[in-house]
Amino acid sequence: MDFKVRVLTKEEHKQPIVQNEKMKYKCDCVIGNNTNSMKLVLCENIIDHIHAGKSYIVPLQEFKRANF
């Protein structure tokens, strides 16, 4: 099953975080569709590929595979 979501808002600046003694970056955004909205934390490898105001189709397995 796939989900179509729209990026409603996205922070302009990446936030540095330390994970396992390594500097990484994250960025908060709010995604939504016609039923609801939620906060989503983008990890550094995808931050520059996601844009506010655009819609994306996300396969369910991507949510299951997320490593938090």
Backbone bond lengths (Angstrom), bond angles and torsions (degrees), N, CA, C in turn:
res aa  C-N    CA-C-N  psi(-1)  N-CA   C-N-CA  omega(-1)  CA-C   N-CA-C  phi
1 M - - - 1.447 - - 1.530 109.03 -
2 D 1.300 117.07 137.87 1.458 122.39 178.91 1.531 110.04 -111.67
3 F 1.314 116.08 152.04 1.455 122.34 177.04 1.522 109.00 -117.45
4 K 1.315 116.91 134.34 1.457 120.78 172.63 1.526 106.87 -100.42
5 V 1.319 115.96 122.35 1.466 121.29 -179.00 1.518 109.34 -129.44
6 R 1.300 114.79 153.86 1.461 121.49 176.48 1.520 107.36 -115.05
7 V 1.317 115.78 137.26 1.460 120.68 176.76 1.524 106.86 -82.31
8 L 1.324 115.32 108.52 1.461 120.80 -177.13 1.522 111.47 -79.48
9 T 1.322 116.62 -44.08 1.467 121.48 176.76 1.523 108.89 -142.52
10 K 1.324 115.56 153.67 1.465 121.53 176.01 1.515 107.41 -148.58
11 E 1.331 116.34 132.85 1.456 120.19 177.08 1.524 109.94 -59.63
12 E 1.311 116.03 145.43 1.463 119.88 -178.93 1.518 112.87 -78.52
13 H 1.326 117.17 -27.68 1.464 120.59 -175.18 1.524 111.04 -116.27
14 K 1.317 115.48 142.68 1.457 121.47 176.13 1.525 108.90 -74.11
15 Q 1.318 116.69 142.49 1.450 121.91 178.20 1.527 109.10 -101.70
16 P 1.334 118.20 123.57 1.468 119.40 178.11 1.524 110.92 -74.08
17 I 1.315 115.81 140.75 1.464 122.06 174.55 1.527 107.67 -137.31
18 V 1.320 116.63 154.55 1.460 121.35 177.01 1.517 107.83 -108.27
19 Q 1.328 115.59 124.76 1.458 121.35 179.42 1.520 107.86 -134.48
20 N 1.326 116.44 121.10 1.472 121.50 -177.13 1.524 111.50 54.21
21 E 1.316 115.40 43.80 1.470 123.81 178.42 1.531 113.18 63.45
22 K 1.319 118.43 18.54 1.463 122.78 177.25 1.517 109.13 -118.97
23 M 1.325 116.46 141.66 1.456 121.73 177.04 1.518 109.02 -80.81
24 K 1.325 115.61 124.93 1.454 122.51 176.02 1.517 107.69 -130.21
25 Y 1.327 116.35 173.78 1.463 120.67 -178.81 1.522 110.66 -130.16
26 K 1.336 115.04 149.37 1.457 121.31 175.73 1.517 108.08 -137.19
27 C 1.313 115.18 165.88 1.462 121.02 179.46 1.527 107.45 -149.93
28 D 1.318 116.62 129.02 1.461 121.16 178.92 1.524 110.64 -86.60
29 C 1.309 115.69 143.63 1.454 120.40 173.37 1.526 108.61 -145.14
30 V 1.301 116.70 167.57 1.451 122.61 174.90 1.517 106.66 -118.51
31 I 1.342 115.61 124.88 1.455 121.10 177.66 1.525 108.91 -113.07
32 G 1.313 117.19 157.15 1.461 119.87 179.26 1.511 111.63 -162.08
33 N 1.315 113.81 166.40 1.457 121.15 171.60 1.518 106.84 -139.11
34 N 1.309 118.60 -161.16 1.464 119.97 -175.13 1.523 113.33 -74.55
35 T 1.332 118.48 -4.50 1.463 120.24 -178.76 1.529 113.95 -108.86
36 N 1.322 118.30 -30.76 1.458 119.79 -175.15 1.525 110.28 -168.72
37 S 1.326 115.85 176.71 1.457 121.46 174.76 1.520 108.60 -139.36
38 M 1.342 116.07 160.40 1.461 120.45 -179.91 1.522 110.45 -156.58
39 K 1.319 114.93 158.11 1.463 121.05 175.15 1.526 107.66 -80.10
40 L 1.323 115.67 139.53 1.453 121.85 177.65 1.518 107.68 -132.73
41 V 1.317 116.50 133.74 1.459 121.35 177.63 1.526 107.83 -97.84
42 L 1.319 115.75 120.86 1.463 121.09 178.25 1.524 109.31 -90.56
43 C 1.326 116.39 134.55 1.455 121.57 176.91 1.518 109.63 -87.42
44 E 1.309 115.65 163.70 1.464 121.14 -169.06 1.524 115.64 -57.28
45 N 1.323 118.66 -30.33 1.466 118.98 -176.12 1.524 113.67 -76.60
46 I 1.334 117.84 -8.84 1.471 119.72 -177.28 1.529 112.85 -122.32
47 I 1.322 117.70 -8.50 1.469 121.79 -174.09 1.530 111.95 -52.79
48 D 1.314 117.08 -47.56 1.469 120.45 -174.84 1.526 113.47 -75.47
49 H 1.326 117.66 -9.31 1.466 121.27 -178.68 1.529 113.37 -96.21
50 I 1.335 116.94 -8.49 1.465 122.26 -177.74 1.522 109.01 -109.31
51 H 1.334 117.16 133.94 1.464 121.63 -174.91 1.526 110.97 -130.93
52 A 1.332 116.03 137.74 1.467 121.56 177.14 1.526 109.59 -61.24
53 G 1.329 115.62 139.53 1.458 121.12 179.15 1.514 113.93 90.64
54 K 1.324 118.43 -10.94 1.461 121.76 179.74 1.524 110.51 -99.06
55 S 1.333 115.66 156.48 1.463 121.90 177.68 1.524 109.70 -108.23
56 Y 1.326 115.31 148.98 1.459 122.28 -178.44 1.516 109.31 -138.55
57 I 1.321 116.00 148.70 1.457 121.57 172.93 1.520 106.75 -102.73
58 V 1.338 115.45 124.46 1.462 121.34 -175.51 1.530 108.59 -118.26
59 P 1.336 117.22 119.56 1.463 119.44 176.52 1.530 110.44 -67.47
60 L 1.329 116.93 144.09 1.456 121.93 -179.16 1.522 111.42 -55.48
61 Q 1.319 118.94 -37.31 1.456 120.72 -178.37 1.531 112.05 -62.10
62 E 1.338 118.42 -24.63 1.463 120.66 176.62 1.523 110.66 -66.22
63 F 1.335 117.40 -37.04 1.469 120.35 176.78 1.519 110.10 -68.69
64 K 1.329 116.73 -40.36 1.461 120.73 -179.62 1.525 111.61 -67.31
65 R 1.335 116.85 -31.54 1.446 122.02 -175.18 1.524 112.77 -84.11
66 A 1.308 117.32 -10.80 1.464 120.78 -176.48 1.520 110.84 -57.08
67 N 1.319 115.94 135.04 1.452 122.71 -178.04 1.521 109.77 -108.39
68 F 1.321 117.35 101.84 1.456 121.47 -176.57 1.503 111.23 -102.87
